[in-house]
């Protein structure tokens, strides 16, 4: 159950969501689960569901409770995000708060856990991720979320197979993208070169976290967490010659 100041806000929401058919468990995720939210941070709730679950039931709950927003179908947001809801839910003070629901199908979670254990994954392009989103993200969520109700799968450590293959795959892609960024920089295609270099840094950061066995759920703070923030700052400032940035990134990757 929620704790501390969360009770007055989350408990009524759980009262509405727990009875929805097919909802086996609910977990708090994101910065609020990790204990480092900003005042404006959303409330992220993962709904672990079985094959009885239908988003129409959540639409009915939202309408009855006076919540506004969009409720997506299963699979509407792609193979990693799946689907969910973007909602505005009034808090105890009457002011609306942003609450994101994410559908997590238990059968799919079991499959992704098996894939991650074998070191198997794909990276899917989504609008708000520079490097894309790896299919192991829902597995990583299990180590950061906090169960609020019912049957929520427990934490899964990153397997040695995924650490090895993930680190190699991300680093190889960073190297390929860096070579193309260098070519674009030499042609004075500055905008494209800078954009691709940003992806290179995100890919290298993913590689370093795989090496360390650390799950990456999104790219917020990723460069700082992996010692690459100074290179991101060089791109942002624009006062370092692009060729020098390319050379520094090449050194960070460890390629000649």
Backbone as CSV, one residue per row, in Angstrom:
resi,resn,N_x,N_y,N_z,CA_x,CA_y,CA_z,C_x,C_y,C_z
1,UNK,0.844,-1.202,0.000,0.000,0.000,0.000,0.879,1.251,0.000
2,UNK,0.296,2.396,-0.409,1.062,3.640,-0.368,1.511,3.966,1.044
3,UNK,2.513,4.835,1.164,3.017,5.200,2.480,3.134,6.717,2.574
4,UNK,3.145,7.216,3.788,3.342,8.637,4.025,2.296,9.490,3.342
5,UNK,2.772,10.591,2.722,1.872,11.545,2.072,1.201,10.966,0.838
6,UNK,1.667,9.807,0.342,1.058,9.226,-0.847,-0.363,8.718,-0.569
7,UNK,-0.641,8.386,0.677,-1.904,7.698,0.988,-3.093,8.500,0.510
8,UNK,-3.119,9.784,0.827,-4.306,10.582,0.529,-4.534,10.721,-0.972
9,UNK,-3.478,10.616,-1.752,-3.646,10.734,-3.205,-3.826,9.382,-3.883
10,UNK,-2.958,8.422,-3.564,-2.963,7.151,-4.290,-4.050,6.184,-3.835
11,UNK,-4.374,6.177,-2.549,-5.330,5.180,-2.058,-6.671,5.238,-2.787
12,UNK,-7.258,6.419,-3.022,-8.516,6.442,-3.768,-8.371,5.962,-5.211
13,UNK,-7.209,6.227,-5.808,-6.978,5.753,-7.175,-6.935,4.223,-7.199
14,UNK,-6.240,3.652,-6.225,-6.189,2.188,-6.139,-7.577,1.607,-5.905
15,UNK,-8.379,2.297,-5.118,-9.740,1.807,-4.870,-10.516,1.665,-6.175
16,UNK,-10.241,2.537,-7.137,-10.917,2.466,-8.434,-10.299,1.417,-9.359
17,UNK,-8.983,1.256,-9.306,-8.301,0.397,-10.273,-8.227,-1.070,-9.860
18,UNK,-8.120,-1.339,-8.571,-7.967,-2.723,-8.101,-9.119,-3.621,-8.561
19,UNK,-10.384,-3.156,-8.555,-11.468,-4.054,-8.972,-11.554,-4.305,-10.475
20,UNK,-10.777,-3.605,-11.285,-10.856,-3.802,-12.738,-10.487,-5.245,-13.073
21,UNK,-11.337,-5.962,-13.811,-11.023,-7.354,-14.145,-9.676,-7.485,-14.853
22,UNK,-8.890,-8.461,-14.421,-7.598,-8.722,-15.039,-6.429,-7.986,-14.431
23,UNK,-6.682,-7.038,-13.523,-5.582,-6.323,-12.864,-5.081,-7.182,-11.710
24,UNK,-3.896,-7.777,-11.903,-3.332,-8.661,-10.879,-2.472,-7.920,-9.878
25,UNK,-1.845,-6.832,-10.317,-0.975,-6.082,-9.427,-0.774,-4.671,-9.927
26,UNK,-0.423,-3.783,-9.018,-0.168,-2.387,-9.364,1.115,-1.962,-8.653
27,UNK,1.995,-1.286,-9.390,3.261,-0.818,-8.813,3.465,0.651,-9.124
28,UNK,4.026,1.361,-8.171,4.452,2.746,-8.383,5.830,2.723,-9.021
29,UNK,6.009,3.509,-10.087,7.295,3.550,-10.764,7.825,4.969,-10.858
30,UNK,8.873,5.125,-11.668,9.446,6.438,-11.920,10.145,7.034,-10.719
31,UNK,10.302,8.348,-10.774,11.052,9.049,-9.730,10.371,8.971,-8.374
32,UNK,9.053,8.833,-8.350,8.359,8.767,-7.063,8.628,7.445,-6.356
33,UNK,8.821,6.385,-7.116,9.195,5.112,-6.498,10.637,5.152,-6.015
34,UNK,11.490,5.869,-6.755,12.910,5.942,-6.376,13.159,6.956,-5.268
35,UNK,12.177,7.804,-4.982,12.320,8.764,-3.888,13.000,10.054,-4.264
36,UNK,13.094,10.363,-5.581,13.735,11.611,-5.994,12.881,12.400,-6.980
37,UNK,11.567,12.562,-6.698,10.716,13.283,-7.645,10.941,14.786,-7.593
38,UNK,10.655,15.440,-8.712,10.537,16.889,-8.736,9.094,17.242,-8.363
39,UNK,8.848,18.480,-7.963,7.466,18.847,-7.615,6.481,18.594,-8.754
40,UNK,6.966,18.745,-9.995,6.077,18.587,-11.146,6.055,17.168,-11.708
41,UNK,6.752,16.231,-11.070,6.852,14.870,-11.600,5.490,14.189,-11.684
42,UNK,5.320,13.410,-12.762,4.109,12.602,-12.914,4.090,11.490,-11.871
43,UNK,2.919,10.886,-11.717,2.758,9.666,-10.937,2.652,8.522,-11.940
44,UNK,3.586,7.595,-11.898,3.627,6.480,-12.841,3.151,5.208,-12.153
45,UNK,2.102,4.603,-12.691,1.558,3.367,-12.135,1.567,2.284,-13.212
46,UNK,2.260,1.186,-12.930,2.253,0.029,-13.822,1.149,-0.916,-13.376
47,UNK,0.274,-1.274,-14.321,-0.779,-2.244,-14.044,-0.369,-3.582,-14.650
48,UNK,-0.128,-4.580,-13.806,0.242,-5.923,-14.266,-1.052,-6.702,-14.461
49,UNK,-1.284,-7.103,-15.728,-2.605,-7.588,-16.106,-2.522,-8.949,-16.776
50,UNK,-3.638,-9.703,-16.673,-3.736,-10.979,-17.381,-4.668,-10.819,-18.578
51,UNK,-5.054,-11.948,-19.203,-5.783,-11.863,-20.464,-7.246,-11.451,-20.305
52,UNK,-7.693,-11.233,-19.086,-9.054,-10.723,-18.884,-9.118,-9.200,-18.999
53,UNK,-7.991,-8.544,-18.961,-7.949,-7.079,-18.901,-8.370,-6.451,-20.224
54,UNK,-9.200,-5.420,-20.127,-9.620,-4.627,-21.278,-9.537,-3.144,-20.904
55,UNK,-8.876,-2.325,-21.725,-8.792,-0.895,-21.417,-10.147,-0.204,-21.303
56,UNK,-11.181,-0.735,-21.966,-12.510,-0.137,-21.834,-12.960,-0.059,-20.374
57,UNK,-12.532,-1.044,-19.580,-12.890,-1.032,-18.163,-12.256,0.169,-17.454
58,UNK,-11.037,0.514,-17.841,-10.366,1.677,-17.250,-11.041,2.955,-17.732
59,UNK,-11.461,2.985,-18.999,-12.201,4.160,-19.488,-13.462,4.375,-18.666
60,UNK,-14.150,3.294,-18.360,-15.375,3.407,-17.567,-15.069,3.910,-16.163
61,UNK,-14.003,3.401,-15.575,-13.595,3.843,-14.242,-13.245,5.331,-14.266
62,UNK,-12.475,5.753,-15.274,-12.056,7.152,-15.372,-13.263,8.072,-15.511
63,UNK,-14.212,7.669,-16.347,-15.406,8.500,-16.543,-16.213,8.614,-15.251
64,UNK,-16.364,7.496,-14.555,-17.145,7.506,-13.321,-16.462,8.314,-12.224
65,UNK,-15.111,8.299,-12.216,-14.368,8.995,-11.165,-14.127,10.462,-11.486
66,UNK,-14.433,10.866,-12.714,-14.201,12.253,-13.101,-12.772,12.538,-13.508
67,UNK,-12.041,11.496,-13.915,-10.677,11.685,-14.400,-10.730,12.038,-15.878
68,UNK,-9.865,12.938,-16.325,-9.788,13.293,-17.737,-8.499,12.760,-18.336
69,UNK,-8.478,12.639,-19.671,-7.268,12.181,-20.345,-7.563,11.134,-21.400
70,UNK,-6.510,10.451,-21.821,-6.602,9.464,-22.903,-6.249,8.081,-22.371
71,UNK,-7.067,7.094,-22.702,-6.804,5.701,-22.351,-6.529,4.937,-23.640
72,UNK,-5.334,4.360,-23.754,-4.907,3.679,-24.976,-5.236,2.197,-24.928
73,UNK,-5.268,1.601,-26.114,-5.489,0.162,-26.217,-4.211,-0.607,-25.890
74,UNK,-4.337,-1.892,-25.633,-3.170,-2.762,-25.517,-2.408,-2.730,-26.836
75,UNK,-1.102,-2.506,-26.773,-0.268,-2.489,-27.958,-0.248,-1.188,-28.711
76,UNK,-1.052,-0.213,-28.319,-1.151,1.044,-29.077,0.155,1.826,-29.068
77,UNK,0.937,1.685,-28.000,2.177,2.448,-27.885,3.408,1.641,-28.298
78,UNK,3.208,0.529,-28.950,4.332,-0.229,-29.468,4.742,-1.387,-28.582
79,UNK,5.772,-2.153,-29.021,6.112,-3.412,-28.354,6.774,-3.277,-26.989
80,UNK,7.302,-2.109,-26.651,7.930,-1.942,-25.341,6.987,-1.216,-24.386
81,UNK,6.500,-0.052,-24.792,5.594,0.710,-23.935,4.234,0.027,-23.820
82,UNK,3.827,-0.713,-24.851,2.548,-1.413,-24.912,1.413,-0.406,-25.011
83,UNK,0.880,0.024,-23.914,-0.205,0.985,-23.884,-0.397,1.465,-22.466
84,UNK,-1.383,2.322,-22.262,-1.611,2.844,-20.928,-2.572,4.003,-20.976
85,UNK,-2.387,4.949,-20.101,-3.286,6.097,-20.046,-2.526,7.319,-19.552
86,UNK,-2.854,8.465,-20.129,-2.385,9.753,-19.626,-3.594,10.425,-18.991
87,UNK,-3.553,10.601,-17.690,-4.725,11.076,-16.968,-4.417,12.319,-16.142
88,UNK,-5.438,13.111,-15.939,-5.408,14.210,-14.980,-6.382,13.831,-13.864
89,UNK,-5.838,13.661,-12.658,-6.653,13.208,-11.529,-6.555,14.237,-10.413
90,UNK,-7.688,14.740,-9.931,-7.640,15.744,-8.854,-6.999,15.181,-7.586
91,UNK,-6.143,15.982,-6.966,-5.553,15.613,-5.690,-6.445,16.023,-4.535
92,UNK,-5.990,15.799,-3.308,-6.788,16.170,-2.123,-7.126,17.652,-2.081
93,UNK,-6.276,18.484,-2.709,-6.534,19.925,-2.721,-7.399,20.354,-3.897
94,UNK,-7.814,19.375,-4.718,-8.647,19.689,-5.874,-7.877,20.003,-7.131
95,UNK,-6.565,20.224,-7.011,-5.736,20.525,-8.178,-5.419,19.240,-8.928
96,UNK,-5.477,19.270,-10.276,-5.196,18.049,-11.040,-3.720,17.678,-11.010
97,UNK,-3.457,16.386,-10.943,-2.104,15.861,-11.015,-2.014,14.900,-12.189
98,UNK,-0.838,14.856,-12.818,-0.634,13.962,-13.954,-0.355,12.548,-13.452
99,UNK,-1.143,11.614,-13.922,-0.970,10.205,-13.572,-0.880,9.399,-14.862
100,UNK,0.224,8.676,-15.025,0.417,7.818,-16.195,0.232,6.368,-15.788
101,UNK,-0.644,5.667,-16.491,-0.801,4.235,-16.306,-0.099,3.519,-17.452
102,UNK,0.535,2.405,-17.161,1.201,1.595,-18.174,0.694,0.166,-18.066
103,UNK,0.229,-0.380,-19.196,-0.201,-1.777,-19.200,1.021,-2.681,-19.272
104,UNK,1.091,-3.639,-18.371,2.173,-4.619,-18.360,1.533,-6.011,-18.329
105,UNK,1.485,-6.651,-19.503,0.866,-7.967,-19.609,1.802,-9.024,-19.023
106,UNK,1.308,-9.786,-18.076,2.146,-10.733,-17.343,2.777,-11.776,-18.257
107,UNK,2.043,-12.234,-19.278,2.610,-13.213,-20.200,3.792,-12.620,-20.958
108,UNK,3.644,-11.371,-21.395,4.744,-10.696,-22.093,5.930,-10.482,-21.170
109,UNK,5.671,-10.114,-19.921,6.754,-9.909,-18.955,7.546,-11.200,-18.783
110,UNK,6.861,-12.324,-18.674,7.549,-13.612,-18.545,8.444,-13.874,-19.753
111,UNK,7.948,-13.553,-20.940,8.740,-13.757,-22.154,9.964,-12.850,-22.175
112,UNK,9.783,-11.598,-21.778,10.898,-10.655,-21.784,11.942,-11.011,-20.731
113,UNK,11.513,-11.545,-19.605,12.470,-12.002,-18.592,13.324,-13.131,-19.167
114,UNK,12.692,-14.064,-19.880,13.443,-15.146,-20.509,14.408,-14.625,-21.552
115,UNK,13.957,-13.666,-22.373,14.842,-13.075,-23.382,16.051,-12.414,-22.722
116,UNK,15.791,-11.626,-21.688,16.881,-10.918,-21.014,17.866,-11.897,-20.387
117,UNK,17.362,-12.968,-19.837,18.240,-13.972,-19.232,19.186,-14.568,-20.268
118,UNK,18.699,-14.699,-21.527,19.528,-15.241,-22.614,20.346,-14.161,-23.326
119,UNK,20.189,-12.914,-22.910,20.912,-11.820,-23.550,20.285,-11.358,-24.845
120,UNK,18.993,-11.630,-25.038,18.310,-11.280,-26.276,17.472,-10.019,-26.073
121,UNK,17.557,-9.091,-27.019,16.745,-7.874,-26.948,16.735,-7.197,-28.318
122,UNK,15.800,-6.282,-28.490,15.750,-5.398,-29.647,15.667,-3.961,-29.143
123,UNK,15.970,-3.017,-30.007,15.823,-1.606,-29.671,14.777,-1.016,-30.611
124,UNK,13.775,-0.387,-30.025,12.633,0.114,-30.768,12.673,1.637,-30.774
125,UNK,12.463,2.221,-31.943,12.413,3.680,-32.029,11.103,4.180,-31.431
126,UNK,11.209,5.128,-30.496,10.022,5.789,-29.949,10.284,7.291,-29.953
127,UNK,9.251,8.114,-29.948,9.431,9.550,-30.171,10.330,10.260,-29.171
128,UNK,10.336,9.855,-27.907,11.048,10.656,-26.905,12.368,10.038,-26.449
129,UNK,12.891,9.050,-27.149,14.169,8.438,-26.773,15.187,8.672,-27.884
130,UNK,16.298,9.285,-27.545,17.322,9.602,-28.542,17.903,8.331,-29.158
131,UNK,18.207,7.352,-28.323,18.836,6.124,-28.808,17.830,5.002,-29.061
132,UNK,16.556,5.246,-28.761,15.561,4.179,-28.849,15.399,3.485,-27.509
133,UNK,14.416,2.597,-27.434,14.111,1.915,-26.170,14.343,0.421,-26.312
134,UNK,15.211,-0.157,-25.482,15.445,-1.604,-25.542,14.266,-2.375,-24.960
135,UNK,14.037,-3.559,-25.499,12.889,-4.354,-25.064,13.057,-4.910,-23.659
136,UNK,14.227,-4.732,-23.048,14.386,-5.206,-21.669,13.935,-4.176,-20.635
137,UNK,13.455,-3.011,-21.065,13.026,-1.983,-20.112,11.960,-2.489,-19.132
138,UNK,10.889,-3.196,-19.594,9.901,-3.664,-18.615,10.475,-4.631,-17.579
139,UNK,11.558,-5.343,-17.932,12.224,-6.212,-16.956,12.976,-5.356,-15.937
140,UNK,13.660,-4.335,-16.427,14.366,-3.444,-15.524,13.452,-2.717,-14.561
141,UNK,12.221,-2.417,-15.024,11.268,-1.730,-14.153,11.000,-2.499,-12.864
142,UNK,11.112,-3.808,-12.930,10.801,-4.633,-11.765,11.769,-4.379,-10.613
143,UNK,12.955,-3.854,-10.926,13.946,-3.592,-9.888,13.812,-2.198,-9.290
144,UNK,12.961,-1.357,-9.897,12.830,0.016,-9.413,11.439,0.330,-8.883
145,UNK,10.421,-0.403,-9.372,9.058,-0.129,-8.951,8.799,-0.587,-7.530
146,UNK,7.738,-0.048,-6.948,7.339,-0.423,-5.594,5.908,-0.942,-5.623
147,UNK,5.734,-2.189,-5.236,4.420,-2.812,-5.285,3.452,-2.074,-4.358
148,UNK,2.280,-1.765,-4.890,1.217,-1.132,-4.113,0.060,-2.081,-3.856
149,UNK,-0.108,-3.039,-4.768,-1.232,-3.968,-4.632,-0.956,-5.246,-5.390
150,UNK,-1.334,-6.375,-4.822,-1.448,-7.630,-5.531,-0.143,-8.257,-5.976
151,UNK,-0.198,-8.928,-7.124,0.891,-9.756,-7.641,1.749,-8.956,-8.599
152,UNK,2.846,-8.401,-8.095,3.816,-7.669,-8.909,5.093,-8.490,-8.961
153,UNK,5.578,-8.856,-10.150,6.818,-9.653,-10.224,7.966,-8.952,-9.515
154,UNK,8.852,-9.751,-8.917,9.958,-9.202,-8.150,11.126,-8.765,-9.004
155,UNK,12.137,-8.141,-8.380,13.315,-7.651,-9.103,14.043,-8.774,-9.831
156,UNK,14.623,-8.419,-10.982,15.396,-9.362,-11.786,16.777,-8.760,-12.027
157,UNK,17.852,-9.386,-11.550,19.177,-8.856,-11.842,19.524,-9.039,-13.309
158,UNK,20.317,-8.139,-13.858,20.729,-8.265,-15.253,21.657,-9.459,-15.402
159,UNK,21.334,-10.343,-16.336,22.124,-11.555,-16.532,23.485,-11.225,-17.132
160,UNK,24.446,-12.122,-16.923,25.760,-11.941,-17.537,25.653,-11.910,-19.056
161,UNK,24.725,-12.714,-19.604,24.558,-12.746,-21.060,24.100,-11.395,-21.582
162,UNK,23.172,-10.754,-20.880,22.690,-9.443,-21.328,23.735,-8.368,-21.103
163,UNK,24.459,-8.456,-20.002,25.526,-7.481,-19.774,26.545,-7.523,-20.910
164,UNK,26.925,-8.726,-21.316,27.936,-8.873,-22.359,27.407,-8.448,-23.720
165,UNK,26.265,-9.023,-24.099,25.733,-8.715,-25.431,25.263,-7.268,-25.508
166,UNK,24.625,-6.773,-24.443,24.154,-5.401,-24.452,25.293,-4.407,-24.562
167,UNK,26.333,-4.604,-23.764,27.475,-3.696,-23.830,28.107,-3.693,-25.211
168,UNK,28.247,-4.870,-25.802,28.849,-4.976,-27.136,27.967,-4.328,-28.189
169,UNK,26.667,-4.627,-28.147,25.747,-4.124,-29.180,25.676,-2.603,-29.152
170,UNK,25.496,-2.027,-27.967,25.384,-0.577,-27.877,26.684,0.103,-28.301
171,UNK,27.828,-0.475,-27.917,29.106,0.148,-28.260,29.376,0.067,-29.765
172,UNK,29.033,-1.053,-30.372,29.202,-1.175,-31.822,28.342,-0.162,-32.564
173,UNK,27.113,0.015,-32.146,26.247,0.988,-32.803,26.743,2.410,-32.583
174,UNK,27.272,2.694,-31.399,27.853,4.010,-31.166,29.022,4.261,-32.110
175,UNK,29.822,3.232,-32.346,30.975,3.365,-33.244,30.531,3.625,-34.679
176,UNK,29.530,2.865,-35.146,29.018,3.069,-36.505,28.450,4.475,-36.667
177,UNK,27.666,4.910,-35.703,27.061,6.237,-35.786,28.111,7.336,-35.692
178,UNK,29.147,7.111,-34.895,30.213,8.110,-34.789,30.926,8.284,-36.119
179,UNK,31.210,7.198,-36.811,31.870,7.309,-38.117,31.046,8.149,-39.078
180,UNK,29.722,7.949,-39.056,28.865,8.726,-39.960,28.790,10.182,-39.504
181,UNK,28.755,10.404,-38.183,28.746,11.771,-37.672,30.021,12.505,-38.070
182,UNK,31.152,11.810,-38.047,32.420,12.430,-38.453,32.366,12.839,-39.914
183,UNK,31.773,11.980,-40.756,31.635,12.320,-42.169,30.742,13.542,-42.344
184,UNK,29.638,13.602,-41.611,28.739,14.748,-41.705,29.433,16.028,-41.230
185,UNK,30.215,15.921,-40.168,30.938,17.089,-39.668,31.936,17.588,-40.694
186,UNK,32.614,16.660,-41.362,33.591,17.043,-42.389,32.921,17.742,-43.566
187,UNK,31.657,17.430,-43.812,30.884,18.057,-44.889,30.176,19.327,-44.425
188,UNK,30.419,19.724,-43.177,29.803,20.903,-42.571,28.289,20.765,-42.436
189,UNK,27.819,19.512,-42.313,26.405,19.248,-42.035,26.229,19.285,-40.510
190,UNK,26.346,20.487,-39.953,26.481,20.637,-38.509,25.260,20.115,-37.753
191,UNK,24.067,20.489,-38.190,22.867,20.078,-37.468,22.727,18.567,-37.395
192,UNK,22.926,17.886,-38.524,22.812,16.432,-38.549,23.941,15.786,-37.743
193,UNK,25.149,16.343,-37.856,26.286,15.780,-37.123,26.054,15.872,-35.612
194,UNK,25.580,17.020,-35.147,25.333,17.197,-33.715,24.233,16.256,-33.242
195,UNK,23.163,16.140,-34.035,22.081,15.229,-33.658,22.559,13.792,-33.546
196,UNK,23.386,13.367,-34.507,23.875,11.991,-34.480,24.866,11.784,-33.337
197,UNK,25.665,12.811,-33.029,26.591,12.699,-31.903,25.831,12.560,-30.580
198,UNK,24.694,13.220,-30.472,23.881,13.057,-29.266,23.432,11.604,-29.126
199,UNK,23.067,10.987,-30.245,22.673,9.576,-30.177,23.866,8.695,-29.831
200,UNK,25.032,9.028,-30.360,26.240,8.267,-30.026,26.476,8.276,-28.516
201,UNK,26.349,9.450,-27.898,26.566,9.540,-26.454,25.551,8.707,-25.688
202,UNK,24.285,8.746,-26.124,23.265,7.931,-25.455,23.570,6.450,-25.618
203,UNK,24.007,6.040,-26.806,24.338,4.633,-27.043,25.527,4.196,-26.191
204,UNK,26.543,5.051,-26.104,27.701,4.713,-25.279,27.305,4.624,-23.809
205,UNK,26.412,5.509,-23.377,25.938,5.453,-21.994,25.198,4.145,-21.725
206,UNK,24.366,3.718,-22.663,23.693,2.424,-22.531,24.731,1.304,-22.403
207,UNK,25.763,1.355,-23.233,26.803,0.323,-23.190,27.461,0.272,-21.816
208,UNK,27.793,1.420,-21.272,28.459,1.459,-19.966,27.555,0.925,-18.858
209,UNK,26.263,1.219,-18.946,25.357,0.697,-17.922,25.178,-0.816,-18.060
210,UNK,25.143,-1.322,-19.286,25.108,-2.780,-19.455,26.372,-3.415,-18.888
211,UNK,27.521,-2.823,-19.173,28.774,-3.341,-18.613,28.682,-3.472,-17.095
212,UNK,28.030,-2.489,-16.480,27.931,-2.457,-15.016,26.737,-3.238,-14.482
213,UNK,25.902,-3.786,-15.379,24.728,-4.528,-14.939,23.631,-3.652,-14.372
214,UNK,23.543,-2.425,-14.863,22.550,-1.467,-14.370,21.456,-1.287,-15.421
215,UNK,20.215,-1.498,-15.008,19.090,-1.314,-15.924,18.906,0.161,-16.254
216,UNK,18.677,0.465,-17.519,18.328,1.811,-17.958,16.862,1.806,-18.362
217,UNK,16.064,2.657,-17.738,14.638,2.727,-18.040,14.310,3.880,-18.978
218,UNK,15.095,4.950,-18.920,14.932,6.082,-19.831,16.252,6.835,-19.874
219,UNK,16.289,7.909,-20.641,17.555,8.607,-20.846,17.758,9.805,-19.924
220,UNK,16.839,10.065,-19.019,16.992,11.182,-18.098,18.188,10.932,-17.181
221,UNK,19.130,11.870,-17.180,20.302,11.748,-16.324,21.295,10.701,-16.763
222,UNK,21.088,10.109,-17.938,21.918,8.982,-18.355,23.367,9.386,-18.603
223,UNK,23.588,10.550,-19.208,24.965,10.976,-19.475,25.701,11.288,-18.172
224,UNK,25.027,11.935,-17.252,25.661,12.233,-15.961,25.987,10.956,-15.204
225,UNK,25.082,9.990,-15.265,25.282,8.737,-14.534,26.460,7.937,-15.070
226,UNK,26.840,8.181,-16.316,27.892,7.373,-16.950,29.153,8.175,-17.270
227,UNK,29.285,9.350,-16.667,30.499,10.139,-16.834,30.657,10.765,-18.204
228,UNK,29.546,10.992,-18.910,29.614,11.538,-20.271,28.998,12.927,-20.363
229,UNK,28.625,13.499,-19.231,27.928,14.772,-19.258,28.791,15.887,-19.835
230,UNK,30.113,15.801,-19.649,30.985,16.849,-20.183,30.956,16.871,-21.706
231,UNK,30.774,15.706,-22.327,30.689,15.668,-23.786,29.347,16.205,-24.258
232,UNK,28.293,15.915,-23.505,27.005,16.515,-23.819,27.058,18.026,-23.689
233,UNK,27.767,18.509,-22.679,27.903,19.952,-22.481,28.669,20.587,-23.635
234,UNK,29.672,19.885,-24.170,30.431,20.404,-25.309,29.536,20.557,-26.532
235,UNK,28.649,19.599,-26.734,27.704,19.706,-27.851,26.746,20.873,-27.630
236,UNK,26.292,21.036,-26.397,25.325,22.082,-26.083,25.952,23.465,-26.231
237,UNK,27.178,23.635,-25.762,27.814,24.949,-25.770,28.115,25.431,-27.181
238,UNK,28.532,24.511,-28.035,28.826,24.880,-29.416,30.099,25.677,-29.592
239,UNK,30.917,25.807,-28.526,32.148,26.597,-28.641,33.383,25.721,-28.798
240,UNK,33.181,24.406,-28.921,34.280,23.478,-29.170,34.174,23.029,-30.622
241,UNK,35.255,23.098,-31.388,35.187,22.654,-32.783,34.617,21.241,-32.872
242,UNK,33.732,21.034,-33.841,33.038,19.759,-33.942,34.020,18.609,-34.130
243,UNK,35.100,18.849,-34.850,36.104,17.798,-35.048,36.726,17.384,-33.715
244,UNK,36.882,18.342,-32.800,37.440,18.018,-31.490,36.448,17.205,-30.661
245,UNK,35.161,17.526,-30.799,34.145,16.753,-30.088,34.129,15.317,-30.604
246,UNK,34.200,15.170,-31.931,34.237,13.826,-32.528,35.428,13.046,-31.989
247,UNK,36.586,13.696,-31.915,37.786,13.020,-31.418,37.627,12.634,-29.956
248,UNK,37.016,13.502,-29.154,36.825,13.190,-27.742,35.839,12.033,-27.558
249,UNK,34.788,11.996,-28.358,33.835,10.905,-28.273,34.490,9.609,-28.718
250,UNK,35.323,9.686,-29.753,36.032,8.489,-30.210,36.911,7.927,-29.091
251,UNK,37.567,8.801,-28.363,38.398,8.355,-27.235,37.537,7.710,-26.143
252,UNK,36.367,8.304,-25.898,35.480,7.763,-24.868,34.986,6.371,-25.230
253,UNK,34.737,6.156,-26.525,34.300,4.839,-26.955,35.460,3.834,-26.893
254,UNK,36.666,4.328,-27.121,37.836,3.449,-27.101,38.179,2.883,-28.456
255,UNK,37.895,3.665,-29.519,38.233,3.214,-30.874,39.256,4.160,-31.464
256,UNK,40.055,3.635,-32.353,41.109,4.458,-32.976,40.517,5.399,-34.012
